[in-house]
Amino acid sequence: MTLSPLYIATLAVATHDVRRQIREEKANDGRDVKHILRNAGINTPAPWCAAWVQDVTDSAAKSLGVVNPLDAVQLEALVQSYANWAAQDAAKRIVSFPSRAIPGDLVLFKFGTSGRYDHIGIVKRAPRDDAGGAAFYAMEGNTNAAGSREGDGVYEKIRSVVPGKTLFLRWA
């Protein structure tokens, strides 16, 4: 599948953030993190993985002079909002099989026990198959080297598909 210009630009912005090694100065705070949160309408320290996704996609859309489809997501700093948005047009937005994900798609994770999605990233390299445990690469904000959903910066991570807890979304 050919990547859209918006996906290509998004991957470039996200890769730049990984290479810049964006890090918190203190928990959920710092110059870069404040900018990311403000872009999502948040003015106090808060978890920021979803706000980072919105910031990256906003920057990519602006560079191309197009509207960011994720602007339709309500509560841009809340991961579950992306799942809710995708569910409104599930046949178009939810990737049925992990192996059909493509670079630039979003990936949502359920790490907690609440039953809701609580972490999000951008797919860099999709899983090669649909089996549980299939590895893929993602770029994520508010994570750390160990892979926490409450981390200290922007990282590239190797993740594994966990059936029922990993969701891939096509957004553009």
C-alpha positions, 0 to 999 in steps of 0.5 A: 500500500502506498503511504499518503503524503500526510502519513509520510509527513507524520512519520517524518515529524515523529522521527524528528521528535524521537531523534531530538530526544524530547524529555520531560523536565519533571513529571508530565512537564517541561518546555516541549511537553507544555507545548504539546499539551497546550496544542491539545488544550491542556494547560497543566501537567498531564499525561501526554501521549495522545497530545503528542500524537495530535501535535505530530499530526497537526504539524504534518498537516500544517506542513502540507497545508491540509486539515488534520482528520484527527481534529475531529477527535474530541478531547485530543489529550485522552487516548480513549477519545481516539478509539471512540472517534474510530468507532464512529466509522469502524469499517473505514478506520479500525484495522481488522488485522494487525498485519494490515496496519501500515506505517503512520497508522495509530496504535492504541494500547490497554495497559491498565485494568479499566478496560479503556485504551490508555496509551497511544503511538504511531506505527513505524513498522507494522506486525508481519502477522496477526498472531498474539506476540507479533512484534512491531515498531511504534513511536510514542510520547510519554513513555520510557526505555522500559515501555511504561505508559507513564514515561519521561519522553518520546521514544521508538519502541518495539511492541507486541500485539496483545489480542483485545488490548492492541488496536490499530487505526487508519486515520488519513 
